[in-house]
Amino acid sequence: MVPDKLHVEVESVELPLSEPFSIAGHTWDSAENVFCTVTWGESSGRGESSPNEIAGETVASVVTALSAVRLDRLRGPFDLEG
């Protein structure tokens, strides 16, 4: 059982680009990335994902996958396989 002090927060953030980015006939003014913060007691770590549309990833699919992580299967922050 995972102690209550293990917590995961997932959020998507739209990041404005300093200049528009154009490639293959498409232009972006911003990038939407997904950030994940894992906290164990007083320690925390943060990761970031930029979903790849060509690989079929979307912001929603990344948020769904990260939100589905089963913390109750972990015994602590270093138990990577449950």
N, C-alpha and C positions, 0 to 999 in steps of 0.2 A: 504494500500500500504506500502511496506517495504522501509524504507529509504535506500539510497545507501550505508550506512555504515555497513550493514549486509552482510557478505561474508562467503562462505563455500569453503574450499579447500580439495580435496580428492586425496590421492596419495598412491600407493602401494610401499613398500620398502622390498627388500630382505635383511634379516638379517643373517649374517653368525653365525653359532653356534660355541662355543669354542671347542666343541667335537662333533663328529657324534652321532646322536641319532638313535637307532635301536629298532624296536618293530614289532612283527608279520611278520618278514621276509623282512621288508622295512627299509632302512637307509636314514636319511636326514642329509645333511651338512649345510643346511640353512632353514630358515622359511620366507615365504613371508606374510607380514601382511599389513593391510590397516590402514592408519592414516587419521583422519578427523580433520581439524581445523576450528572452527567457530569463526568468529571475528565480534564484534559489537562495532563500534567506536574504542576506544583504548584498549578494553578488548577482551581476546580470551580464548578459552578452546580447549583442544585437547583430542580426544578419539582414541582408537585402537581396531582393530578386527583381530582375527586370525581365518580365515574361517575354518569351520569344514566340511571336505570332506564327512564324514559319514552322515551328515545331508543334503548333497547336495549343500553345499555352496562352492563357488570358489572365488578367488580374484576378478575375473571379475564380478561375480554376486553381490558381496558386493559393489564394486566401482559403478556399474550401479544403485543399489538401493540408495546409498547415493547421487549420482549425480542427481537422479530424485526427490529429495526433492524440493518441491515448496515453495521457500522463499517468493514469492509474496502473499502467503496466510497468512503469519505471520505478526503480528503487532509489534513484538519486540522479544528480546531474551528469554523472559519468557512466550510467547504465544505458548505453546507446542501443542495445538490442532488446531490452525488457526481460 
